[in-house]
Amino acid sequence: MRTILVGYLWLSLALHRDALSLNGVRADKIGEEGIPEKAPVKRVRRGWLWNQFFLQEEYTGSDYQYIGKLQSDQDSGNGLVRYVLSGEGAGTIFVIDETNGDLHATRRLDREEKAFYILRATVVNKITGKTLEPETEFTVKLHDINDNEPQFSKEFYNGSVPERSDIGTSVICVTATDADDNMYGNSAKLVYSIKQGQPYFSVDPKTGVIRTALGPGDMDREQREHYQVVIEAKDMAGHRGGLTGTTVVYITLTDVNDNTPRFTHSIYQFRIPELSIPGTEVGRIKATDRDVGTNAEMYFTIVSGDALDIFDIFTNKETQEGFITVSKILDYENKQSYVAEIQVQNTQTDPRFTSTYSKDMATLQIVVEDMDEPPVFDKHSYFIEIKEDAAVGVVMGWVSAMDPDEAHSPVKYSVDRRTDMDHLFNVHPENGTLFLLKNLDREETALHNISVIATEICKSFHCYLYDHPQQSSPVSVYINLLDVNDNAPIFATLYESFNMLYKSNTPNYSYMVLNQFIYICWCSQKRIQIISAVDADEPLMGHKFFFSLAPEETSYSNFSLQDNGDNTASVVTRRASYSRLQQNIHLVPIVITDGDYPMQSSTETLTVRVCTCDLEGNIELCNSNAQIGSPGMSTGAFIVILLCVIILLLIIVLSIKLTRQRKKEPLIVSKEHIRDNVLSYNDEGGGEEDTQAFDIGALYDQEAAAVMEKFAQQRRDIIPTDMLGYPMHFQHAPDAFDPVLPPVSLASYDKSICRFINDRVEENDYHPTTPPYDSLATYADEGAGSVAESLSSLDSVSSEAEDYYDYLSNWGPRFKKLADMYKSENIMSS
């Protein structure tokens, strides 16, 4: 009803305005017509008598809606002019009376779809069709009525605001629009109001901004997190009769860190075995926080107590649990329980809500459980020094271990033989003393590392009843051998050189060391060699060697020694010349003595060979060893022999490969393999029955003849014993082209003769030794017990009995010619 009243009001206003407009037009017209005809008329514009028209939207009448009247000063009312309308909607939405210029709307119009229309009109002469007025535009505007409800941009809104916010904190802004004309009247003037959500929120009536309406103490997320607020928008500036639209706003209170984490228990108790290694988990503790997300993240700490240095606690970021772990070795015998104060607090705090109560405390109690521990040595490792010449059985040192448990079980000792494979050391099983089993040599191994194992001996009945394992623990024992002067010095080298030639400043002197020999030419009082020595021992003050000739060589030796003072000595000749004929080899025994205690010495022999030299000192003649230089084969000869061996091996490999790749020749490769042979036999044949006189297998290749040898030895005039039983594939059913003969009745012929011939035909067709080309095989039998008697044609003349050969027609195509011959004979004889 309210909408209808508003419509009537706008309609009356529009009609009143149109009337005023028409009256104005008529007044103008009268004024123009009242001008005296004789007065000069000055017109600078065309004589249209309209400007624009107004039309009310949403017209509900049944007739065309009248808009106004178009009139030109060329229309004198005699009906000779015609009004023509064009433009937007001309002829469809808008029509004009061609005679009087009345303009009408043909249908209901909506301003929200189109607010105005631009039309064009002109006046023409009905008779001549001449345009009397130029075409002119005019506008038809639609008057707005309040026919549209306010519409929000979203059907649902989602907003959020931190909990405990102050009053008036902005949450979200909602916006509605009205399709009506906001420039005319109050149809599009909106006012916002809250219909649901009080008293928590309020809305600004002009802007649509939603704000909190309660204080921080009332907006607590932990009490209520989600709110549903309904906002209404009303046009007509909120007055009575305005249209409304609503929307729903879902508001969520976001979390702030206004809650402190709290332990789920005031006391936590755990038990842990004493043998737990560092890092072993003792237990887990948990705390709760009413906040969510990062505001609920927490961490745990141990703040006081005797467990502060023995245990650690860290926080799992995913589960927000506190993990208590062992940080040091536990010992039940020293301490059986620990007590500590633990604390939990948030990782991130809000200064607005931080206070002395933002942390929570709890008590942690950990009980250590007694376990059967292995023996413990009094040291982590042992270091023992002993002289290398210590006697077998000498005690080197000792190890000590004890059972840390309350029972204090006895301990036995043993050497881990995996660390003492040579069985050099041993340990007393009860007191742990270490002693030698074998003599030692520092020059072989200076430092030994063995492991001694201490094993707990359990003597209680409980150990045997439950098969209690024996606890054991190892310890490392390092044994360092001290050096003793037990090695004599020897030559530092073998003094052999194959290409070294030493020359002195004197052109008549030279010598060469070759194969542990010293080769010299004649000379006088010259040094021929510098010798040095080595000693496997390592004295603390370093080596000091003394060189001298053996006592038996001192008086009459041809050579002397000069100690150089630097652990070397020079061998010097004592004669002016040497004769190879008198003595070509000289043996010089040299005694080398060290300077340590006890003093050690050795005698080394140096061999000096005399050679013939030229004037320049080059060796010309020496013994065979000196001329050969080095026994054995030269490098060039060795390389030549090696190449020969490689070539021979390659030849053998190629020969074997060619032999393996050689293909076997087939039985008959071509006709060239069949050769014409003239065979001569000096023995008399056995007649027709002798079928072994000539074997056609000789015409085959010579290699194939050997394969056919065993088949050639069989006689062809009797059934072979190995052919009496043919395989099943030979006994196939005969067909029109099968050479197998049909069976013959006993009344007309002997069954054995028929079987014999059939077997021979089959053998000839399928036997592997059958000749490759056409051949004639003759079969005959002169058996005395045959019913048909002899098959020879010689006796057929004397036979008086009639012969019937009709059965030959059943023997197949091979006997067709013979059957026809005997058949014609029978016809002629009959």
C-alpha positions in Angstrom: 0.0 0.0 0.0 2.9 2.3 0.8 4.4 1.8 -2.6 1.1 2.6 -4.3 0.6 5.8 -2.4 4.1 6.9 -3.3 3.3 6.1 -6.9 0.2 8.2 -6.9 2.1 11.1 -5.3 4.7 11.1 -8.0 2.1 10.8 -10.7 0.2 13.8 -9.5 3.4 15.8 -9.3 4.4 14.9 -12.8 1.0 15.8 -14.3 1.1 19.1 -12.5 4.5 19.8 -14.0 3.4 18.8 -17.5 0.4 21.1 -17.2 2.7 23.9 -16.3 4.9 23.2 -19.2 2.0 23.1 -21.6 0.6 26.3 -20.4 4.0 27.9 -20.9 4.0 26.6 -24.5 0.6 28.0 -25.2 1.5 31.4 -23.7 4.5 31.6 -25.9 2.3 30.7 -28.9 -0.2 33.4 -28.2 2.5 35.9 -27.7 4.0 35.0 -31.1 0.6 35.0 -32.8 -0.2 38.4 -31.3 2.5 40.1 -33.2 1.1 42.4 -35.9 1.3 41.0 -39.3 2.8 44.1 -40.7 5.5 44.2 -38.1 8.8 42.8 -39.4 9.6 39.4 -37.9 13.2 38.7 -37.0 13.8 35.0 -36.3 17.3 33.7 -35.6 16.2 30.2 -34.5 13.8 27.6 -35.7 10.3 27.7 -34.4 10.0 24.5 -32.4 7.9 25.0 -29.3 9.3 22.3 -27.1 12.6 21.7 -25.1 12.3 18.4 -23.1 9.7 16.1 -21.7 9.4 14.2 -18.4 7.8 10.7 -17.9 7.1 8.8 -14.8 8.7 5.3 -14.6 6.8 2.1 -13.8 3.5 3.4 -15.3 0.8 0.8 -14.6 -2.1 2.1 -16.7 -3.7 0.2 -19.6 -3.6 3.1 -22.1 -0.6 4.6 -23.7 1.1 7.0 -21.3 0.9 10.6 -22.5 4.2 12.4 -22.6 3.5 15.8 -24.2 2.8 17.6 -27.5 5.2 18.6 -30.2 4.2 21.8 -32.2 5.9 23.8 -34.9 5.2 27.3 -36.0 4.9 26.0 -39.5 1.7 24.1 -38.4 -1.2 26.5 -39.0 -3.7 23.8 -38.0 -5.0 23.2 -41.5 -3.8 19.6 -41.5 -1.2 20.0 -44.2 1.8 19.2 -42.1 3.0 15.8 -40.8 5.2 15.2 -37.7 7.9 12.5 -38.1 9.6 10.9 -35.1 13.0 9.1 -35.0 15.7 8.2 -32.5 15.9 5.8 -29.5 12.7 3.8 -29.3 10.9 5.7 -32.0 8.0 3.7 -33.3 8.4 1.0 -30.6 8.6 2.7 -27.2 7.5 6.1 -28.4 4.8 7.0 -30.9 3.7 10.4 -32.2 0.4 11.5 -33.7 1.4 12.7 -37.2 -1.4 15.2 -37.4 -1.3 17.1 -34.0 2.2 16.0 -32.6 1.0 14.3 -29.5 3.8 12.0 -28.0 3.0 8.8 -26.1 4.9 5.9 -24.5 3.6 2.5 -25.5 4.9 0.5 -22.6 6.1 0.5 -19.0 9.6 2.0 -18.6 12.2 1.5 -15.8 14.5 4.4 -15.0 17.1 2.0 -13.5 17.4 0.3 -16.9 17.6 3.6 -18.9 17.2 7.1 -17.4 16.5 9.1 -20.6 15.9 8.7 -24.3 17.1 11.0 -27.1 14.6 11.5 -29.9 14.6 13.5 -33.1 11.5 15.1 -34.8 10.8 17.0 -38.0 7.8 18.5 -39.9 7.1 17.7 -43.6 4.4 18.8 -46.0 1.9 16.0 -46.5 1.3 16.9 -50.1 4.8 17.7 -51.4 6.8 15.7 -48.8 9.0 18.7 -48.4 10.7 19.2 -45.0 9.3 22.3 -43.4 11.6 22.2 -40.3 15.1 20.8 -39.9 15.4 17.7 -37.7 15.8 18.6 -34.0 16.7 16.5 -30.9 14.8 16.5 -27.7 15.0 14.4 -24.5 12.5 12.3 -22.7 13.6 11.9 -19.0 12.1 9.3 -16.6 11.0 10.5 -13.2 12.3 8.2 -10.5 10.1 6.5 -7.9 11.3 4.4 -4.9 11.0 1.0 -6.5 14.4 -0.6 -5.6 15.6 -2.0 -2.3 19.1 -1.4 -1.1 21.5 -4.1 -2.1 24.7 -5.0 -0.2 27.9 -5.8 -2.2 28.2 -9.2 -0.6 25.6 -11.6 0.7 27.9 -12.6 3.6 30.8 -10.7 5.2 33.7 -12.1 7.2 35.5 -9.9 9.7 37.8 -10.3 12.6 39.0 -8.3 15.6 41.5 -9.1 18.3 40.1 -10.2 21.5 40.2 -7.8 24.5 40.0 -4.8 22.1 38.9 -1.4 23.3 35.4 -0.1 22.8 34.9 1.4 19.3 37.6 -0.7 17.6 36.8 -1.0 13.9 35.9 -4.5 12.7 34.7 -4.2 9.1 32.9 -1.9 6.8 29.7 -3.0 4.9 28.4 -1.1 1.9 25.0 -1.1 0.2 23.8 0.6 -2.9 20.3 1.7 -4.2 19.5 1.7 -7.9 17.1 4.6 -7.5 18.1 8.2 -8.4 20.3 9.6 -5.7 20.0 13.1 -7.2 16.3 13.4 -6.9 14.5 12.9 -3.6 15.5 10.4 -0.8 14.9 7.2 -2.7 18.7 6.4 -2.7 19.6 7.9 0.7 20.5 4.9 2.9 20.8 4.5 6.7 22.5 1.5 8.3 21.3 -0.2 11.5 22.2 -3.4 13.4 19.4 -5.9 13.8 21.4 -8.8 15.4 24.7 -8.7 17.3 24.0 -6.3 20.1 25.4 -5.5 22.6 28.7 -6.7 21.4 28.9 -4.6 18.2 27.5 -1.4 16.7 27.3 0.1 13.2 27.8 3.6 11.9 24.4 4.6 10.3 26.1 6.6 7.5 29.3 4.7 6.7 28.3 1.2 7.6 31.5 0.6 9.7 31.0 -2.1 12.4 32.7 -1.4 15.7 33.1 -3.2 19.1 30.5 -2.0 21.6 31.9 -3.7 24.8 35.2 -3.4 26.7 38.2 -5.7 26.8 36.9 -7.7 29.7 33.8 -8.7 27.8 35.4 -9.6 24.5 37.3 -12.8 25.5 38.0 -15.3 22.7 38.4 -18.1 25.3 34.8 -17.4 26.3 33.3 -16.9 22.9 35.1 -16.8 19.6 32.5 -16.4 16.8 29.6 -13.9 16.4 26.9 -13.4 13.8 25.8 -9.8 13.1 22.9 -8.8 10.9 23.1 -5.3 9.3 20.1 -3.5 7.7 20.3 -0.7 5.1 17.1 1.4 4.6 16.4 4.0 1.9 14.3 7.2 2.1 16.9 8.3 4.7 15.5 5.8 7.1 12.0 7.4 7.2 8.8 5.4 7.3 8.0 3.9 4.0 11.6 3.3 2.9 12.7 0.0 1.4 15.3 -2.2 3.3 18.0 -4.8 2.6 20.0 -6.9 5.0 23.3 -8.8 5.1 25.0 -11.2 7.6 28.5 -10.5 9.0 30.5 -13.3 10.6 32.9 -11.8 13.1 35.7 -13.8 14.7 37.8 -12.8 17.7 41.4 -13.4 17.0 43.7 -14.7 19.8 46.1 -12.6 21.8 48.6 -14.0 24.3 46.5 -13.3 27.4 46.8 -16.8 29.0 49.7 -18.4 30.8 50.7 -22.1 30.1 49.9 -24.4 33.0 51.4 -27.7 34.0 49.0 -30.6 33.9 50.5 -31.9 37.2 52.2 -30.2 40.1 54.7 -33.1 40.6 56.2 -35.3 37.9 57.9 -38.6 38.9 60.2 -40.7 36.6 62.5 -43.7 37.0 65.7 -44.2 35.0 68.3 -47.1 35.0 71.7 -46.1 36.1 73.3 -47.5 33.0 71.5 -45.1 30.8 73.9 -43.3 28.5 73.8 -39.5 28.0 70.9 -38.5 25.7 68.6 -41.3 27.0 65.0 -40.0 27.4 63.8 -40.0 31.0 60.2 -38.9 30.4 57.9 -36.3 29.0 56.0 -33.5 30.6 53.1 -31.5 29.2 51.5 -28.1 29.9 48.3 -26.5 28.5 47.7 -23.1 27.1 44.3 -21.7 26.3 45.7 -19.6 23.6 46.3 -20.9 20.1 49.0 -20.7 17.4 52.2 -18.9 18.2 50.6 -17.6 21.4 50.5 -21.1 22.7 54.2 -22.0 22.0 56.1 -22.6 25.2 59.4 -23.8 26.5 60.5 -25.7 29.6 63.5 -25.1 31.8 65.1 -26.6 35.0 65.5 -23.7 37.3 66.9 -25.3 40.5 67.6 -28.6 42.3 70.3 -31.2 42.3 69.2 -32.5 38.9 70.2 -29.2 37.3 73.5 -30.5 35.9 72.5 -34.1 35.6 69.5 -33.8 33.4 68.4 -31.6 30.5 65.0 -30.6 29.2 64.1 -29.4 25.7 60.8 -28.6 24.0 59.3 -30.4 21.0 58.0 -27.6 18.8 55.4 -29.8 17.2 53.8 -31.4 20.2 54.7 -28.7 22.7 56.0 -31.4 25.1 59.0 -31.2 27.4 61.6 -34.1 26.9 63.8 -34.8 29.9 67.1 -36.5 29.0 70.2 -37.7 30.8 73.2 -35.4 30.4 75.8 -37.2 32.6 76.5 -40.7 33.7 74.3 -41.9 36.6 75.6 -43.9 39.5 73.1 -45.6 41.7 75.8 -46.3 44.4 76.5 -42.5 44.7 73.0 -41.1 44.4 69.6 -42.8 44.1 67.2 -39.9 43.4 67.1 -36.3 42.2 64.7 -33.4 42.7 64.4 -30.3 40.6 62.0 -27.4 40.0 60.9 -27.0 36.4 59.3 -23.9 34.8 57.2 -23.3 31.7 56.5 -20.0 29.9 55.5 -18.7 26.5 58.1 -18.1 23.9 56.3 -14.9 22.9 54.7 -12.6 25.4 52.3 -9.6 25.2 53.4 -6.7 27.4 49.8 -5.8 28.0 49.1 -9.1 29.7 52.6 -9.9 31.1 52.8 -10.3 34.9 54.5 -12.2 37.6 51.9 -15.0 37.0 52.9 -15.5 33.4 55.1 -18.5 34.4 54.1 -21.8 35.9 56.2 -24.1 38.2 56.2 -27.8 39.0 58.4 -30.3 40.8 60.4 -33.0 39.1 61.4 -36.2 40.9 63.7 -38.8 39.2 64.6 -42.1 40.8 67.7 -44.0 39.7 67.3 -47.7 39.4 70.1 -50.1 40.3 71.5 -52.1 37.5 74.2 -54.8 37.3 77.2 -52.8 36.1 80.3 -54.1 34.5 83.6 -53.8 36.4 85.3 -50.4 36.4 89.1 -50.0 36.1 90.8 -47.4 38.2 92.3 -45.8 35.0 91.0 -45.2 31.5 94.2 -46.7 30.1 97.5 -48.0 31.3 101.0 -47.1 30.1 103.9 -49.5 30.9 107.6 -49.3 30.0 109.9 -52.3 30.0 113.3 -53.1 28.7 113.4 -55.2 25.6 115.8 -57.8 27.1 113.4 -58.5 30.0 113.2 -62.2 30.9 110.2 -64.3 30.3 107.9 -64.3 33.3 109.0 -60.8 34.5 106.1 -58.7 35.9 105.7 -55.6 33.8 102.9 -53.9 35.8 99.3 -54.5 36.9 95.7 -53.4 36.2 93.0 -53.1 38.8 89.2 -53.1 38.4 86.3 -53.5 40.8 82.5 -54.2 40.7 80.7 -50.9 41.4 77.5 -52.7 42.5 76.6 -53.1 46.1 77.4 -56.8 45.9 81.0 -56.1 45.0 81.4 -59.3 43.1 84.9 -60.6 42.5 86.6 -59.8 39.2 88.8 -62.0 37.0 91.2 -60.7 34.3 92.2 -61.9 30.9 94.0 -60.7 27.8 92.0 -60.2 24.6 93.9 -62.4 22.3 92.7 -60.5 19.3 95.0 -57.7 20.4 97.9 -60.2 21.2 98.0 -62.7 18.4 101.6 -63.7 19.2 100.8 -64.5 22.9 103.6 -62.2 24.1 101.8 -61.1 27.3 99.5 -62.5 29.9 97.7 -61.3 33.0 97.1 -63.0 36.3 93.3 -63.8 36.5 93.0 -62.7 40.1 95.4 -59.9 41.0 95.7 -58.3 37.5 99.6 -58.4 37.3 101.0 -58.4 33.7 104.0 -60.5 32.8 105.9 -61.7 29.7 105.3 -65.0 27.9 108.0 -64.6 25.2 111.1 -62.5 24.6 110.6 -59.1 23.1 112.6 -57.3 20.5 112.3 -53.5 20.2 113.7 -53.5 16.7 110.7 -55.6 15.5 107.9 -53.8 17.4 108.6 -50.9 19.7 105.1 -50.3 21.1 102.5 -52.9 21.9 98.8 -52.2 22.5 96.8 -54.9 24.2 93.4 -55.0 25.8 92.8 -56.5 29.2 89.2 -57.6 30.0 87.8 -57.6 33.5 84.9 -59.9 34.0 82.5 -60.0 36.9 82.2 -63.3 38.7 78.6 -63.9 39.9 78.5 -66.6 42.6 74.9 -66.1 43.7 72.2 -68.6 43.0 70.2 -65.9 41.2 72.8 -65.8 38.4 72.6 -69.5 37.7 68.8 -69.7 38.1 68.1 -66.9 35.5 71.2 -67.4 33.4 72.5 -64.0 34.3 75.0 -62.7 31.7 78.5 -61.9 33.0 79.4 -58.3 32.9 82.8 -57.3 31.5 84.7 -54.3 30.4 88.0 -53.8 28.5 90.9 -51.4 29.1 93.8 -50.5 26.8 97.3 -51.2 28.0 100.2 -49.6 26.1 103.6 -51.3 26.5 106.6 -49.4 25.4 109.9 -51.3 24.9 113.0 -49.5 26.1 116.1 -49.9 23.9 119.0 -52.1 25.0 122.3 -52.2 23.1 121.9 -55.7 21.8 122.7 -55.1 18.1 126.2 -54.8 16.6 126.9 -52.2 13.9 127.3 -53.3 10.3 128.2 -51.8 7.0 125.7 -49.1 6.0 125.5 -50.5 2.5 126.7 -53.6 0.5 129.2 -51.4 -1.3 128.2 -52.7 -4.7 127.9 -50.5 -7.7 127.7 -51.4 -11.3 128.5 -48.1 -13.0 130.4 -46.1 -10.5 134.0 -45.1 -11.4 136.0 -43.2 -8.9 139.2 -41.4 -10.0 141.7 -39.5 -7.9 143.7 -36.5 -8.9 146.6 -38.7 -9.9 146.2 -39.8 -13.5 147.7 -43.2 -12.7 145.1 -44.2 -10.1 141.5 -45.2 -10.3 139.2 -47.8 -8.7 135.6 -49.0 -9.1 133.3 -50.8 -6.7 131.5 -53.6 -8.5 129.5 -56.5 -7.0 130.8 -56.0 -3.4 134.3 -55.8 -4.7 136.7 -52.9 -5.0 138.7 -52.8 -8.2 141.9 -50.9 -8.0 144.9 -50.1 -10.2 148.4 -49.8 -8.9 148.8 -46.7 -6.7 150.5 -45.6 -3.5 149.1 -44.2 -0.2 145.7 -43.3 -1.6 142.2 -43.6 -0.3 140.1 -46.1 -2.2 136.9 -46.2 -0.2 134.9 -44.4 2.5 132.8 -46.8 4.6 130.1 -46.2 7.1 128.0 -48.2 9.5 124.4 -48.5 10.9 123.0 -49.9 14.1 119.4 -51.0 14.7 119.6 -49.7 18.3 118.7 -46.2 19.2 120.9 -44.9 22.1 119.8 -41.8 23.8 123.0 -39.9 23.1 123.1 -41.0 19.5 125.4 -43.4 17.6 129.2 -43.4 17.9 131.1 -45.9 15.7 134.7 -46.9 15.8 136.5 -48.6 12.8 139.7 -50.7 13.0 141.4 -53.5 11.2 141.1 -56.9 12.7 144.0 -57.6 15.1 145.4 -60.4 12.9 145.6 -58.1 9.9 147.1 -55.0 11.6 150.8 -55.9 11.1 151.0 -57.2 7.6 147.9 -55.8 5.9 148.2 -54.1 2.6 145.6 -51.6 3.6 144.9 -49.3 6.5 141.9 -47.4 8.0 141.6 -43.8 8.9 138.7 -42.8 11.2 137.1 -39.7 9.9 135.4 -38.8 13.3 132.0 -38.7 11.7 131.0 -42.4 12.0 132.9 -43.1 8.7 136.4 -44.4 7.9 138.6 -44.3 4.8 140.3 -47.4 3.4 143.8 -46.4 2.3 146.5 -48.5 0.4 149.8 -49.1 2.2 151.8 -50.4 -0.8 153.3 -48.6 -3.8 152.0 -51.2 -6.3 150.1 -54.4 -6.5 150.7 -57.4 -8.8 147.8 -59.3 -10.2 150.1 -62.3 -10.8 151.1 -62.5 -7.1 147.6 -61.8 -5.6 144.6 -60.4 -7.4 142.2 -60.5 -4.5 142.8 -59.0 -1.0 140.4 -59.5 1.9 140.3 -56.7 4.4 138.6 -57.6 7.7 137.2 -54.4 9.4 136.0 -54.3 13.0 133.1 -51.9 13.7 132.4 -51.1 17.4 129.6 -48.9 18.8 130.0 -46.6 21.8 127.1 -47.7 23.9 126.9 -50.1 26.9 127.3 -53.0 26.7 129.6 -52.5 23.8 128.8 -54.4 20.6 131.1 -55.0 17.6 131.1 -56.9 14.4 133.7 -57.8 11.7 132.9 -57.0 8.1 135.1 -58.1 5.2 135.9 -55.8 2.3 137.1 -57.6 -0.9 139.6 -55.6 -3.0 140.4 -56.9 -6.5 143.6 -55.8 -8.4 143.1 -55.0 -12.1 145.4 -53.9 -14.9 145.0 -50.2 -15.9 146.4 -48.0 -18.6 148.4 -44.9 -18.1 145.3 -42.8 -17.7 144.0 -45.1 -15.0 141.3 -46.9 -17.0 140.8 -50.6 -16.2 142.0 -52.7 -19.0 142.1 -56.2 -17.7 140.5 -57.7 -14.6 138.9 -61.1 -13.9 135.9 -62.4 -15.7 133.5 -61.0 -13.2 134.9 -57.5 -13.7 134.7 -57.7 -17.4 131.2 -59.1 -17.5 130.1 -56.6 -15.1 126.8 -58.1 -14.2 125.9 -61.8 -14.5 122.8 -62.7 -16.4 121.1 -61.8 -19.6 121.2 -58.4 -21.2 118.0 -56.3 -21.6 118.1 -56.4 -25.4 118.3 -60.2 -25.5 115.4 -60.5 -23.0 113.2 -58.2 -25.1 114.0 -60.2 -28.3 113.0 -63.5 -26.6 109.8 -61.9 -25.2 108.8 -60.7 -28.7 109.4 -64.1 -30.1 107.2 -65.8 -27.5 104.4 -63.3 -28.1 104.5 -63.9 -31.9 104.4 -67.6 -31.3 101.4 -67.4 -29.1 99.6 -65.2 -31.6 100.2 -67.8 -34.3 98.9 -70.6 -32.1 95.7 -68.6 -31.2 95.0 -67.8 -34.9 95.5 -71.4 -35.9 93.1 -72.6 -33.3 90.5 -70.0 -34.2 90.7 -70.9 -37.9 90.3 -74.6 -37.1 87.2 -74.0 -35.0 85.6 -71.8 -37.7 86.1 -74.5 -40.4 82.7 -75.8 -41.5 81.9 -79.4 -42.1 81.3 -80.1 -45.8 77.9 -81.6 -46.6 77.4 -85.0 -47.8 76.9 -83.8 -51.4 77.8 -80.2 -52.1 77.5 -80.3 -55.9 77.6 -82.8 -58.7 81.4 -82.3 -58.8 81.6 -84.4 -55.6 80.3 -87.4 -57.4 83.2 -88.9 -59.4 83.2 -91.6 -62.0 85.3 -94.5 -60.7 86.3 -97.7 -62.4 86.4 -100.4 -59.7 88.0 -103.7 -60.5 87.2 -106.9 -58.6 89.4 -110.0 -58.9 87.0 -112.3 -57.1 84.1 -114.1 -58.6 80.7 -112.7 -57.6 77.9 -114.7 -56.0 75.4 -114.2 -58.8 72.1 -112.5 -58.5 72.0 -113.1 -54.8 75.2 -111.2 -54.1 74.2 -107.6 -53.5 77.4 -106.6 -51.7 79.7 -106.8 -54.7 79.3 -103.1 -55.4 78.3 -100.3 -53.1 77.1 -97.1 -54.7 78.1 -95.3 -51.5 81.6 -95.2 -53.1 80.3 -92.5 -55.4 79.8 -90.2 -52.5 82.3 -87.9 -51.1 85.2 -89.8 -49.4 84.2 -88.4 -46.0 80.6 -89.4 -46.5 81.7 -93.0 -47.4 83.0 -93.6 -43.9 79.6 -92.6 -42.5 77.9 -95.1 -44.8 80.2 -98.0 -44.0 78.2 -99.7 -41.5 75.1 -99.6 -43.7 77.0 -100.9 -46.7 78.0 -104.1 -44.8 74.4 -105.2 -44.5 73.1 -107.6 -47.1 70.3 -106.3 -49.3 68.8 -109.7 -50.2 67.5 -110.4 -46.7 65.6 -108.4 -44.0 68.1 -106.7 -41.7 67.6 -107.6 -38.1 67.7 -103.9 -37.1 64.9 -103.1 -39.5 62.4 -105.6 -38.3 60.7 -103.0 -36.1 60.3 -99.6 -37.8 59.2 -96.6 -35.9 55.5 -95.8 -35.8 55.9 -93.0 -38.3 56.8 -95.5 -41.0 53.5 -97.4 -40.4 51.2 -94.8 -41.8 47.9 -95.4 -43.6 48.4 -96.0 -47.3 46.9 -93.5 -49.8 46.6 -93.3 -53.5 50.3 -92.5 -53.9 51.7 -94.7 -51.1 54.1 -97.3 -52.3 53.1 -99.8 -49.6 51.6 -102.9 -51.1 48.2 -104.1 -50.0 47.9 -107.3 -48.1 47.5 -110.6 -50.2 45.1 -113.3 -49.2 46.7 -116.5 -48.0 44.7 -118.5 -50.4 46.3 -116.8 -53.5 49.8 -116.0 -52.2 52.1 -116.5 -49.3 51.8 -113.8 -46.5 55.5 -113.9 -45.8 56.4 -113.0 -49.4 54.1 -110.0 -49.3 55.5 -108.8 -46.0 59.0 -109.2 -47.3 58.4 -107.1 -50.4 56.6 -104.4 -48.4 59.4 -104.2 -45.9 61.9 -103.9 -48.7 60.0 -101.1 -50.5 59.6 -99.2 -47.2 63.3 -99.6 -46.5 64.2 -98.4 -49.9 61.9 -95.3 -49.6 62.9 -94.2 -46.0 66.3 -95.7 -45.3 69.1 -93.0 -45.0 71.4 -94.9 -47.3 69.1 -94.9 -50.2 70.9 -93.8 -53.4 70.3 -90.1 -54.3 69.4 -90.8 -57.9 67.1 -93.2 -59.8 68.1 -96.8 -59.2 66.7 -100.3 -59.6 66.3 -102.6 -56.6 65.6 -106.2 -57.4 64.0 -108.5 -54.7 63.7 -112.3 -55.2 63.1 -115.3 -52.9 63.7 -118.9 -53.7 62.2 -120.2 -50.6 61.4 -123.9 -50.8 58.4 -123.7 -48.5 56.7 -121.0 -50.4 53.1 -121.8 -51.5 53.7 -119.9 -54.7 56.9 -121.9 -55.2 59.6 -120.1 -57.2 59.2 -116.6 -58.5 61.7 -117.2 -61.3 60.3 -116.9 -64.8 62.3 -119.9 -65.9 59.9 -122.3 -64.4 56.8 -120.6 -65.6 56.9 -122.3 -69.0 56.6 -125.8 -67.5 53.8 -124.7 -65.2 50.4 -125.9 -66.2 48.4 -124.0 -63.8 46.6 -120.8 -64.7 47.8 -117.7 -63.2 45.6 -114.7 -62.2 47.1 -111.3 -61.9 44.1 -109.2 -61.0 45.6 -108.3 -57.7 48.3 -106.3 -59.5 45.8 -103.5 -60.0 45.6 -103.0 -56.3 49.3 -102.5 -55.8 49.4 -98.9 -56.8 50.8 -96.8 -59.7 54.2 -98.5 -59.7 52.6 -101.8 -60.8 50.0 -100.3 -63.1 52.0 -101.1 -66.3 52.6 -104.7 -65.2 48.9 -105.1 -64.2 47.8 -103.9 -67.7 50.2 -106.4 -69.4 49.0 -109.4 -67.5 45.4 -108.3 -67.7 45.6 -108.3 -71.5 47.2 -111.7 -71.5 44.4 -113.1 -69.4 41.8 -111.7 -71.8 43.6 -113.1 -74.9 44.0 -116.6 -73.3 40.4 -116.7 -72.3 
